[in-house]
């Protein structure tokens, strides 16, 4: 029998990469969510079945039957949005995941849940690298909501024997991402601008979406009633000014980024992950940040600008 997986938020950035990785591993991929998913998109991203739908109990009862796993990529993906719309962020993140957990409990106890959480649950910590056993200290609604979901997952795993794996994603990037630092930087460069928030000394731990998707697949073997939590990152703190300098070079610019010093509310200044647990699962990041930035700039120059002129988001 063909293995089946349901990927929620399939038209989203991480959802697309996840769908393609599972398809390449011979899974029949069912996608639900919102967005314009054409036949070409389905072929490109390995989506075998696509349904426009909210993530609700009724939708899960219709589309998630006989699935080996649900990879719940739907939900809010922005600290900024959570600051502006905290209730909507709660609904998209917490309520949708509660539906998934309750669906598994009531109707499909053999189905595993792979949940992409976020490094935002850590908040500001005094010690780096960040380890999974640290006490969460989120500083944004986005991080708080991710922490609530993690607690729900642990409760359903311990009380109802739902098999769960939680992946704390750090700075995910890759071709097709139309928000956050790399996208904003490319847009500014296309307009001849070079001024950025912060000081440039802030650090992030970057991981390409292809590596994240591989970890989603790897987590299938480890989802359990123990509800393991692992960091998914490159395992290296990289300064923002180094990232942008690399991007400027790939873009063909001879100048350097300038930083205005404004504080980016809701985001810690420094991130670096301990990825030993993920490595013990047999996973490691394969795409170096310099190579990933070059790939991103090529995508932007060849396709991303066209998306802007066509009004595509």
N, C-alpha and C positions, 0 to 999 in steps of 0.2 A: 504494500500500500504506500502511496506517495506521502511523504512527510509534509505536514501542513503547518504553517506559522501565520499568525495574524500580526501585522505591523500597524499600529495606530499612528496617525500623523505621517502617513507614507509619503505625502507630497512635501513634507518639510525637509530641511537640509539633512539632518541625521537620519530621518526615516528613509529617504531615498537610498543613501549609501547602505543602510541596514538591509533594505529589501534586496538590493542587488547582491549583497554578500550571501544572504540566505538562498537566493535563487541559484547562485553559482555553486552552492553546496547541495543542490538537488532538492530544495524545499519548494513546495507549491506556496507562493506568497500571496496572501489575501491582504489587501490594504483598505483601511477606512480612514476618513478624515475629510478635510476641505481643501479646495484648490482645483485648478484646472489640470487634470491628468489626462493627456491625450493618448492615443494609441502608440504614438512614437515614444512618449514618455514611458509608457508601460514596457515597451520593448527595451528601451535604453536602461531602465532601472530594474528590470526583472520582476515587475509586478504582474502576477498572473490574473488577478481579480481585483477590481477597484470599485469601491462604493463610497459615494458622498454621504457622510453621516457624522453626527456628533458621536462621541463615545458615551453611550448610555447602556443600561441593562438590556433594553429591547434590541438595540443594534448588536450587542454582543451575543445575545441568544440566537439571532438570525445568522450572523456571519462567522462566529468563532467556534462552531461545533467541530469536534474532532481535531482541534489544533494541538500540536505538541507544546506550543508555547505562544504567549502573547508578549511581544516586545513593545512596550508602551512608550512610544516616542512622541505621542501627542501631548500638548500642554504648552504652557507659557515658556518662552526661552529667552527672556530679556529682563535684566535687573531694572532698566529704565521703565519698561512697561509696568512692572510690579510697583514701582514708586508712584506712577501716575494713576494706575488702576488696580489697587490692591485686592479689591473684591473679585474682579474679573480674573486676576491672576490666581487667586485661591480656587475659583471655580474650575479654571482650565487645568490646574495642577493637582489639587487635592481631590476634588469631587470626581473627576474622571478616573483617577487611580482607584478611588474607593469603589467605583462601579466595577472596575476590572477585578479587584480582589473579591468582591462579593459575588460576582459572576462565577469565578473559579470555585469559591466555597460552595455555592449552591448547585451549580450545574456541571462543572467540569474539573473535579478535584485532581485529575491527572495532568492538567495543563500547568506548565511552568510560567512564571512571570519574570521577565528580564526588565529591570527598571533602571533607566538612565537618570541618576540623580546628578548632583552638581557639587563642585568644590566650594560653591557659595555657602554650603552648610558650615564650613569651618570658620568663616568670618576672619577676623583678625586674631592670629595666634602669635604667641611670643617666641615660638620655636619653629624652625624649618629644618628639614622637610616635613610636610604635613602627613601624619599617619592616621590610619583608619580608627585607631583606638583613642584619638584625641576627643575631648568633649566638644561637641559642636557649639559654635558661637556666631550664628548668622547675624549680619548687620543690614539686611535688606528684606523686604517682604518676600522676594523671590527665594532667598536662602531659607527663611522661616518656613515657607510652604514646602520646600523640598525636604526640610527636616521633619515636618509633620508627616509627609508621605513615607519617609523612611520608618517612622515609628509605626504607622499603619501596617507597613509591610512586615515589620518584625512581629507585630501583634498577631496578624493573620497567619504568619508562619508558625508561631509558638502555640497559638490557641486552636487553629484549624488545620494545621499541617499543610498549608499552602507552600509549594516549593518556589522560593524566590531567590534571585541574585540582584544585588544593588551595585551599580557601577557609578562611582563618583567621577564625572567627567570634568576635566580641567578646560583649558582654552582650546576648544575644537575649531578647526579651520579646514579649508579645502575648497576646491573649485566648485562654484555654484553658490557659495555663501554670500548673500547680499545684505549683510549687516556687520557691525562690529569693526574692529580696528583695520583689518586689511582692506575691506570694502570701502570704508570711509577714506582711507589713505589713497587708494587708487582714484576715487572720485575727486579728491582734492588735487591730486597731481594732474588729472585730466583737465582741471580748471586753472592750473598754474599756481595753486596754493601749496604752502608747506608748513602751516601752523597747526599745532596739535595740543590737546589737553595734557595736563600733568607736567612732570619734570623730565620724563624720559628715563628716569632711574627706576621707575616701577618695574616689577618683574612679573612674568606670566610663565606658565608651564604649558607648552603647546603640544597638541596631538592632532594628527591628520584624521579626517573623517573615515578614511579607508581603514586606518588602524583601529578606530573606535568600532567600526562595523565588524571587524575581525574579532574584537573582544566580545561583542554581543553574541556572536556565534560560539565563541569559546565558553561563555558563561552558561550555555545550555547544559554542559556537563557538571556544573557546580551549583546550580539552583537547588535549594534544599530547604528543609524545615529549620535549618540553622540560620538561614537568611544571611549569607556572607556578604560583606561589603568590601569592595576593592577600589582603589584609585586607578583611574585610567588617564595617563599623561605621558609626557616624554621623559619625565624624571629629571628635568633640568630647569632651573630658573633662568629665564632669558630676559634681558633688559629690553624695554620697549624701544629705546633709541637704537639698539642693535637690530631689532626686527625691522624698524622703519628704514634704517640705513641699508639693510639688505634689499628691502623692497624698492627703495629709490634706485639702487644700482640695477636691479632687474628691470625697472621701468625705463632705464636709460637716462636718468636724471643725474646731473653733475653737482647739484647743490645738496644741502643736508636738511633734515627736519629741524624745525624750530618749535620749542615747547613753551607755552604761555604760562604754565604753572598752576592752572585752575585745578581744583580738586574734583575728582570724579566720584560723586556721592554714591554710596551703596556698594562700592567695590574696594576690597582691601588693596593695600599698596603692593603686597608681595605674595606670590604663590610659588610653591615648589612642592612636588609630590614625592613621597616615598612609594615606589611602585614594586616593592619586593613581593607583595601578595599577588599582584597580577602576574609577575614573572613566574611565581610558583605554579600558576595555572598553565604555564607554557606559552604565555603571551609576551610579546615585546614590541615596542613601536619600531616600524621599519622605515618610515619616511622622515628623513632629517629635516629640520625646520628650514634650512637654507634651500634645499631642493623643493620643499613644499611651497615656499614663497615664490620661487621661480615658476613653478607650475601654476600658482594662483595668478600671477601677473600675466602669464601667457593666456590663461583663460579669460581674464578681464579684458585684455586688449583684443582678443579674437571674438569673444562672445558677450562679455559683461557689458560693454559700452552699448552694444546693440540692444541689450535688454532695457537699458535706460531710455534710449531713443524710442523704443517700442512701447514704453510705459509698463514693462513687465517687472514685477517685484518678486 
